[in-house]
Amino acid sequence: MAKVAGNEVRPGMIIELNGQLWSVVKTQSVKPGKGGAYNQVELKNVVSGGKLNERFRSAETVDEVQLERRDFQYLYANGDTLTFMDMQNYDQIEIEADFVGDRTQFLQDGMRVVVQLHEGKPLGISLPQQVVLEVVEADPVTRGQTAASSYKSAILENGLRVLVPPFIERGTKVIVSTDDGSYVKRAE
C-alpha cells in the first residue's frame, strides 16, 4: 500500500481505514480562519456500502490500496446502469450509476476512464481531471457591475449550474473540473 498525504485524497481513490476498504466519493478542501487546513472526505465502504465522513489534515497519511488499474471507455447508460468497455480485451462491464456518484454527470460518450479492480471486481473509477462542456444558457451581464469577482450563473449541456466570468455566452465551450464541478477556463 502506498502512503498518500491527507490533502491529496481525491474522488475515485480506494483507501484503507480502520482495517476496511473505502471508496472516496467526494472531497472538499477546507481552510478555516483559525487552525490548519484539512480535507473533508466522504467515504463509502466497498463491502457494506455504508458511508463515513472523515477529516484528513495535510500532515496525516492515508493508505491507498494498490489495485489493478485498467483503461476503459464509457459506452452508454441504461437506466441506473453504466456500461464500460475494457480497452485491452474489449470486454464490457456494467457499473451502477450511484457507484460513480455525482460524477456521472461528467461522463461523455467515448470518454476514457481508469477503473480500479480488486480480484476482477470494480472498486473505483477515475475520470479525467477536467472535461469540456458547452454552455446552453447564461445569465445576462449586469451593467455597471465592475467588481473583480463578478461571476454569473450558467447552465451546461449536462444540466450542471456553474458560475462563469461575464464574457462567457451561450454556445461557448468551457473546461470544468470533475472534482468539484467548478469553472476552470474557456476551452480553446
C-alpha positions in Angstrom: 0.0 0.0 0.0 1.1 3.5 -0.8 1.0 6.3 1.7 -0.8 9.4 0.5 -0.9 12.8 2.2 -4.4 13.7 3.6 -4.7 16.7 1.3 -4.0 14.5 -1.8 -7.0 12.2 -1.3 -9.2 12.5 -4.4 -12.6 11.1 -5.6 -12.2 7.6 -7.1 -9.4 6.5 -4.8 -9.7 3.4 -2.6 -8.1 3.8 0.8 -7.8 1.5 3.8 -9.1 3.0 7.1 -9.7 1.1 10.3 -8.9 -2.2 8.5 -11.6 -1.7 5.9 -11.6 -0.6 2.2 -13.3 2.7 1.5 -14.0 4.4 -1.8 -13.6 8.2 -1.8 -16.9 9.7 -3.1 -16.4 13.4 -2.5 -13.7 15.7 -1.2 -13.7 19.4 -0.1 -10.6 21.4 0.9 -11.4 23.5 3.9 -9.2 26.4 5.1 -10.7 27.7 8.3 -9.7 31.1 9.6 -8.2 29.6 12.7 -6.2 26.3 12.6 -4.7 24.3 9.8 -6.4 23.4 6.5 -7.9 20.0 6.1 -9.6 17.8 3.5 -13.2 16.9 4.3 -13.8 13.5 2.7 -17.0 11.5 2.1 -16.2 7.7 2.1 -18.3 4.7 1.0 -17.5 1.3 2.4 -16.6 -1.0 -0.6 -18.2 -4.1 1.0 -21.2 -2.9 3.1 -22.0 0.3 1.2 -22.0 2.3 4.5 -21.0 6.0 4.4 -18.5 7.8 6.6 -17.2 11.4 6.7 -13.6 12.0 7.7 -11.2 14.9 8.1 -7.6 14.5 6.9 -5.0 17.1 7.6 -2.1 17.5 5.2 0.3 16.2 7.8 -1.7 12.9 8.1 -1.0 10.0 5.8 -3.6 7.6 4.4 -3.0 4.1 3.0 -4.1 4.0 -0.7 -4.9 0.4 -1.7 -3.0 -0.7 -4.8 -5.5 -2.1 -7.2 -5.3 -3.3 -10.8 -5.9 -0.2 -12.9 -7.2 -0.7 -16.4 -8.3 1.7 -19.1 -12.0 1.6 -20.0 -14.2 3.5 -22.4 -17.6 4.8 -21.4 -20.2 3.5 -23.8 -23.7 4.3 -22.6 -26.1 4.5 -19.7 -29.2 2.2 -19.5 -31.3 3.5 -16.6 -29.1 3.3 -13.5 -26.5 1.1 -15.1 -23.4 2.4 -16.9 -21.7 0.3 -19.5 -17.9 0.5 -20.0 -15.6 -1.4 -22.4 -12.1 -2.7 -21.4 -9.6 -1.2 -23.9 -7.4 -4.3 -23.8 -9.7 -7.2 -24.4 -12.9 -5.3 -25.4 -15.0 -7.0 -22.6 -17.9 -4.9 -21.3 -18.7 -4.4 -17.7 -21.8 -2.8 -16.1 -21.4 -0.5 -13.1 -24.3 1.1 -11.1 -24.6 4.8 -11.5 -24.6 5.5 -7.8 -21.2 3.8 -7.6 -19.8 6.7 -9.7 -21.8 9.2 -7.7 -22.2 12.8 -8.6 -19.5 12.5 -11.3 -21.9 10.6 -13.6 -23.0 13.9 -15.0 -19.5 14.4 -16.5 -19.4 11.1 -18.4 -19.4 11.6 -22.2 -19.8 9.0 -24.9 -16.4 7.5 -25.7 -14.7 9.0 -22.6 -11.7 7.1 -21.4 -11.7 6.4 -17.7 -9.5 4.3 -15.4 -11.3 1.6 -13.4 -9.6 0.1 -10.3 -10.3 -3.6 -10.0 -9.7 -5.8 -7.0 -10.0 -9.5 -7.9 -11.9 -8.7 -11.0 -14.5 -6.6 -9.2 -14.6 -2.8 -9.9 -13.9 -0.8 -6.7 -13.2 2.7 -8.0 -13.3 4.8 -11.1 -11.2 7.8 -12.0 -12.5 10.3 -14.5 -10.2 12.9 -16.3 -9.5 15.9 -14.1 -11.3 18.2 -16.5 -14.0 18.0 -19.2 -15.1 20.3 -22.0 -18.8 21.2 -21.9 -20.9 23.7 -23.8 -22.9 26.5 -22.1 -26.6 26.1 -23.1 -27.9 29.0 -21.0 -26.1 32.0 -19.4 -27.5 34.9 -17.4 -27.1 38.3 -18.9 -24.3 40.6 -17.6 -25.4 43.2 -15.2 -24.4 46.6 -16.5 -22.2 48.6 -14.2 -21.0 45.6 -12.3 -17.3 46.0 -12.5 -16.2 44.2 -9.4 -13.2 41.9 -10.0 -15.0 38.9 -8.6 -18.2 39.3 -10.7 -19.4 36.0 -11.9 -22.7 35.0 -13.4 -24.7 31.8 -13.4 -24.7 29.4 -16.5 -26.2 26.0 -17.2 -24.0 23.5 -19.1 -25.1 20.8 -21.6 -25.2 18.2 -18.8 -27.6 20.3 -16.7 -24.9 21.4 -14.2 -25.2 25.0 -13.0 -21.8 26.8 -12.6 -20.5 30.3 -12.0 -18.6 31.7 -15.0 -17.0 35.0 -15.9 -19.2 37.7 -17.5 -17.6 37.2 -21.0 -18.9 33.6 -21.3 -22.0 33.4 -23.5 -24.4 30.7 -24.7 -22.7 28.3 -27.1 -19.2 28.8 -25.5 -17.3 25.7 -24.6 -15.8 25.8 -21.1 -13.5 23.5 -19.2 -14.9 22.2 -15.9 -13.2 20.4 -13.0 -14.7 16.9 -12.4 -13.7 17.0 -8.8 -16.0 19.8 -7.7 -17.8 20.9 -10.9 -16.3 24.4 -10.9 -15.4 26.5 -13.9 -11.7 26.3 -14.8 -11.4 28.3 -18.1 -12.8 28.8 -21.6 -11.9 26.0 -24.0 -9.7 26.8 -26.9 
